[in-house]
Amino acid sequence: MTIYSQHANRGKMQVLATYRALEGVRSVTVTSVESTALAIPLVSALNRISAYASVPIAVWDERGVRVACYPADHLAALVDQDARERLLEGTHSLWYEYVKLLLHEALIDLDVAMSSVPTPVQTAVKAEIEAEAGALIRQASKDHDPEEDGNARLCEFENPFVTFDSRRGNIYLGKPHCMEEERSRLDHLEGGASPEHLSQAVGNLRVLYEAHARSDNDQANLVIDSSLFIDYEPWEESDRYFLNVFAPMPGDDVETWQLEIGQWVPDDPEDEDGSATGEPILHCVRATRPTASELIEVLNLGRKRVQQLADWAVTPVGEALDGTTFVVTNRFDND
């Protein structure tokens, strides 16, 4: 329910908190730091924490026959260090569990940013987080009367006062219609899955998210669309190879993971800059969920050498991609 920013003032950088109140939009100074380099990571982490904490209590869960509220369990992690690990647990819904993953990462990033600032700044930021958490908890519990305090922070339903850093891959926050669109994608992926299948899907999402977040491959993307996968296409690779890792869909009768290596083939061989079609070269299909470490290994190795995907692309059926645990199960150039 709060937007954070930095502002130069008398040789320092002020960190400001701006929020809606009954009497209008207010801005207050959270703290001051010595440089922009110290302010930027603080502001970025605070904005993300506020967004991920606020949005679930500002929208309806419309997956069932009747609309319902999303849980507010995630708010405890803002003020209780021990509660953070619970952000990595639960199976409420794909969207809510994804928000919790993003909140967990933002809290870790705030810890890193706080390690570079003096104790008084740390104390001020912690007090700000507690103020934000308290306001959100009161909002979620409906145990407040804004008219009692005209300066109290407000979180408007379907219109939370938040921002975010789009470079972090946070694709569903922002304007209400954008939130609705991206939340609908995850709800569609969930597709009314049974509790068992939903639990499996949430676990798959956590593995993909962890692999994407922890890998050194800055060209890999976590994709949430008609399916859930990580894609990687080396920008420097002239032969246009690509790699995808697909998680099972929640409603699949047989759950299998699939690593695919393919190549973009020009639709017009004489026009290499024109449209192209992705042609699969090989698949590595497995019935068990890979660990995040296994996926990180693939992504890091793929990024380490420009020609790595081309080298993997010639791996015969029955052999593992060099340096990985993924075994080739079928090739399409031998069909």
C-alpha positions in Angstrom: 0.0 0.0 0.0 3.1 2.2 -0.1 5.3 3.5 -2.9 9.0 4.2 -2.0 11.4 6.7 -3.7 14.7 8.4 -3.1 15.2 12.2 -3.1 18.4 14.2 -2.9 18.5 16.5 0.1 21.5 18.4 1.6 24.1 16.0 0.2 22.3 12.9 1.2 19.6 10.7 -0.3 16.3 10.6 1.6 14.1 7.4 1.4 10.5 8.5 1.2 7.3 6.5 1.8 4.2 7.7 0.0 0.8 6.3 0.7 -2.9 7.0 0.5 -4.7 8.2 3.7 -8.2 9.4 4.3 -7.0 13.0 4.1 -5.1 12.4 0.8 -1.8 11.1 -0.4 1.0 11.6 2.2 4.8 11.4 2.0 7.0 10.8 5.0 10.8 10.4 5.3 11.8 6.9 6.3 15.6 7.5 6.6 18.6 9.1 4.9 21.7 7.4 3.4 24.9 8.7 2.1 24.6 7.9 -1.6 22.3 6.9 -4.4 24.1 3.5 -4.5 22.9 2.8 -1.0 19.4 4.2 -1.6 18.5 2.3 -4.8 18.6 -1.3 -3.5 16.7 -0.2 -0.3 14.0 1.5 -2.3 13.7 -1.4 -4.8 13.4 -4.0 -2.1 10.9 -1.9 -0.1 8.7 -1.4 -3.2 8.6 -5.1 -4.0 7.9 -6.1 -0.4 5.0 -3.6 -0.3 3.6 -4.8 -3.6 3.8 -8.5 -2.9 2.4 -8.0 0.6 -0.5 -5.7 -0.5 -1.9 -7.2 -3.7 -3.2 -10.5 -2.2 -5.3 -8.7 0.3 -6.6 -6.2 -2.4 -8.1 -8.7 -4.9 -10.7 -11.5 -4.8 -9.9 -15.1 -5.3 -12.3 -16.0 -8.1 -11.3 -19.5 -8.8 -14.3 -21.2 -7.3 -18.1 -20.8 -7.6 -18.0 -18.2 -4.9 -15.4 -15.4 -4.6 -13.2 -15.5 -1.5 -10.4 -13.6 0.1 -6.8 -14.7 -0.4 -5.0 -15.7 2.8 -3.0 -13.1 4.7 -0.6 -15.6 6.2 2.3 -14.0 4.2 2.1 -10.8 6.2 3.7 -12.5 9.3 7.0 -12.8 7.3 7.3 -9.0 7.3 7.9 -8.8 11.0 8.9 -12.3 12.0 12.2 -13.7 10.6 11.1 -17.3 11.6 8.0 -16.9 9.5 9.9 -16.4 6.3 10.4 -20.1 5.6 6.7 -20.5 5.6 6.6 -18.4 2.5 8.1 -21.5 0.8 5.3 -23.7 2.0 1.6 -24.1 1.3 -0.6 -25.1 -1.7 -3.4 -22.5 -1.7 -3.1 -21.6 -5.4 -0.4 -21.1 -8.0 -0.8 -17.3 -8.0 -0.7 -16.9 -4.2 2.2 -19.3 -3.8 4.1 -17.5 -6.6 3.5 -14.1 -4.8 5.0 -15.7 -1.6 8.1 -16.7 -3.6 8.6 -13.2 -4.8 8.1 -11.8 -1.4 10.6 -14.2 0.0 13.2 -13.0 -2.5 12.4 -9.4 -1.9 13.0 -9.8 1.9 16.3 -11.5 1.2 17.3 -8.6 -1.1 16.3 -6.1 1.7 18.6 -8.0 4.1 21.5 -7.6 1.6 20.8 -3.9 1.1 20.6 -3.4 4.9 24.0 -5.0 5.4 25.6 -2.0 3.7 24.0 0.8 5.8 24.6 1.9 9.4 22.6 0.7 12.4 20.3 3.8 12.7 19.2 3.3 9.0 18.5 -0.4 9.7 16.4 0.6 12.7 14.4 3.1 10.7 13.8 0.7 7.8 12.7 -2.1 10.2 10.3 0.4 11.8 8.9 1.3 8.4 8.3 -2.4 7.5 6.6 -2.9 10.9 4.3 0.1 10.1 3.5 -1.2 6.7 2.8 -4.7 8.1 0.6 -3.4 10.8 -1.5 -1.4 8.4 -1.8 -4.4 6.1 -2.7 -6.7 8.9 -5.5 -4.3 10.1 -6.7 -4.0 6.5 -6.8 -7.8 6.0 -8.6 -8.3 9.3 -11.0 -5.5 8.7 -10.2 -4.5 12.2 -9.8 -0.8 11.6 -11.7 2.4 11.2 -9.9 4.8 8.9 -11.9 7.7 10.2 -10.2 7.3 13.6 -6.9 8.4 12.1 -7.0 10.5 8.9 -3.3 9.8 8.3 -3.6 6.0 8.6 -2.4 4.0 5.5 -5.2 2.8 3.2 -5.2 -0.1 0.8 -8.0 0.4 -1.8 -9.5 -2.9 -2.9 -8.7 -3.7 -6.6 -6.5 -0.6 -6.6 -3.5 -1.0 -4.3 -1.0 1.8 -4.2 2.1 -0.1 -5.3 4.8 -0.1 -7.8 7.5 -2.6 -8.9 10.7 -3.1 -10.9 9.7 -4.7 -14.2 13.3 -5.8 -14.7 12.8 -8.4 -11.9 10.3 -10.3 -14.0 7.3 -9.4 -11.8 4.7 -9.7 -14.5 1.4 -9.4 -12.8 1.5 -6.3 -10.5 0.6 -2.8 -11.5 -2.7 -1.6 -12.8 -5.7 -3.7 -11.8 -6.4 -5.0 -15.3 -2.8 -6.2 -15.6 -3.1 -8.0 -12.3 -6.3 -9.6 -13.4 -4.8 -10.7 -16.7 -1.7 -12.3 -15.2 -3.5 -13.8 -12.2 -5.9 -15.4 -14.7 -3.0 -17.0 -16.5 -2.0 -18.8 -13.4 -5.6 -19.7 -12.5 -6.0 -21.1 -16.0 -2.9 -23.2 -15.6 -4.3 -24.5 -12.3 -7.5 -25.4 -14.2 -9.5 -26.8 -11.2 -6.8 -29.4 -10.4 -7.3 -31.8 -7.6 -5.6 -30.9 -4.3 -2.9 -33.6 -5.1 -2.3 -32.2 -8.6 -2.3 -28.6 -7.3 0.3 -29.5 -4.6 2.5 -31.1 -7.3 2.1 -28.0 -9.6 3.1 -25.7 -6.8 6.2 -27.8 -6.1 7.1 -27.7 -9.8 6.7 -23.9 -9.8 9.0 -23.5 -6.8 11.7 -25.6 -8.5 11.5 -23.6 -11.7 11.5 -20.3 -9.8 14.5 -21.3 -7.6 16.5 -22.5 -10.6 15.7 -19.3 -12.5 16.5 -17.0 -9.5 19.7 -18.8 -8.5 21.3 -19.5 -11.9 24.0 -17.3 -13.4 22.2 -17.4 -16.8 20.9 -13.8 -17.3 19.4 -14.7 -20.6 17.0 -17.4 -19.3 13.4 -16.6 -18.7 10.7 -18.1 -16.4 7.6 -18.2 -18.6 4.1 -18.4 -17.3 1.6 -18.6 -20.2 -0.2 -21.6 -21.6 2.4 -23.7 -19.9 5.0 -23.3 -17.2 8.7 -23.4 -18.4 12.1 -21.9 -18.5 13.5 -20.9 -21.9 17.0 -19.9 -22.9 18.2 -18.7 -26.3 21.8 -17.5 -26.5 21.9 -14.0 -28.0 25.3 -14.6 -29.4 24.5 -18.0 -31.0 24.5 -17.5 -34.8 22.9 -20.9 -35.5 19.9 -20.0 -33.3 19.6 -22.9 -31.0 17.3 -22.7 -28.0 16.6 -24.7 -24.9 13.3 -25.1 -23.0 12.5 -26.9 -19.7 8.8 -27.7 -19.4 7.1 -28.7 -16.1 4.0 -30.9 -16.2 0.6 -29.3 -16.4 -1.4 -29.6 -13.3 -4.1 -31.7 -15.0 -1.8 -34.2 -16.7 -2.6 -37.8 -16.1 1.0 -38.7 -16.4 3.4 -36.1 -15.1 6.6 -35.8 -17.0 9.3 -33.1 -17.2 10.8 -32.4 -20.6 14.0 -30.6 -21.6 14.0 -29.7 -25.3 16.8 -28.4 -27.5 15.6 -27.0 -30.8 16.6 -24.6 -33.5 15.0 -21.6 -35.2 14.8 -22.4 -38.9 14.0 -19.5 -41.4 10.7 -19.9 -43.2 12.5 -18.5 -46.2 16.0 -19.9 -46.5 17.1 -16.8 -48.5 15.8 -14.4 -45.8 17.5 -15.3 -42.5 16.2 -12.1 -40.9 12.6 -13.0 -41.6 10.2 -15.2 -39.8 11.4 -18.6 -38.4 9.9 -21.7 -37.0 11.2 -23.5 -33.9 12.1 -27.1 -34.9 12.8 -29.6 -32.1 16.1 -31.5 -32.3 16.0 -33.7 -29.2 14.0 -34.2 -26.0 15.1 -35.4 -22.6 11.9 -36.7 -20.9 11.9 -37.8 -17.3 9.1 -38.9 -14.9 10.6 -37.5 -11.8 10.9 -33.8 -10.9 14.5 -32.5 -11.3 16.1 -30.6 -8.4 16.7 -26.9 -8.7 20.4 -27.7 -8.6 20.1 -29.9 -11.7 18.3 -27.2 -13.6 20.8 -24.6 -12.5 23.6 -26.8 -13.8 22.0 -26.9 -17.2 21.3 -23.2 -17.3 24.8 -22.2 -16.1 26.6 -24.6 -18.5 24.4 -23.4 -21.4 25.4 -19.8 -20.7 29.1 -20.6 -20.1 29.9 -21.4 -23.7 28.3 -19.9 -26.8 28.4 -23.2 -28.6 27.2 -25.4 -25.7 23.7 -25.9 -27.1 25.1 -26.8 -30.5 27.3 -29.4 -28.8 24.4 -30.8 -26.8 22.3 -30.9 -29.9 24.3 -33.9 -31.3 23.9 -36.1 -28.2 22.7 -39.6 -29.2 19.6 -41.2 -27.6 20.4 -42.9 -24.4 23.3 -40.5 -23.5 23.2 -37.6 -21.0 23.8 -34.1 -22.2 27.5 -33.5 -21.3 27.8 -32.3 -17.7 24.2 -32.8 -16.8 21.8 -35.5 -15.5 19.4 -35.1 -18.4 19.4 -38.2 -20.7 18.2 -37.9 -24.4 15.1 -40.0 -24.9 14.3 -39.1 -28.5 15.7 -37.3 -31.5 13.7 -35.7 -34.3 16.3 -35.9 -37.0 16.1 -39.7 -37.0 12.3 -40.0 -37.3 
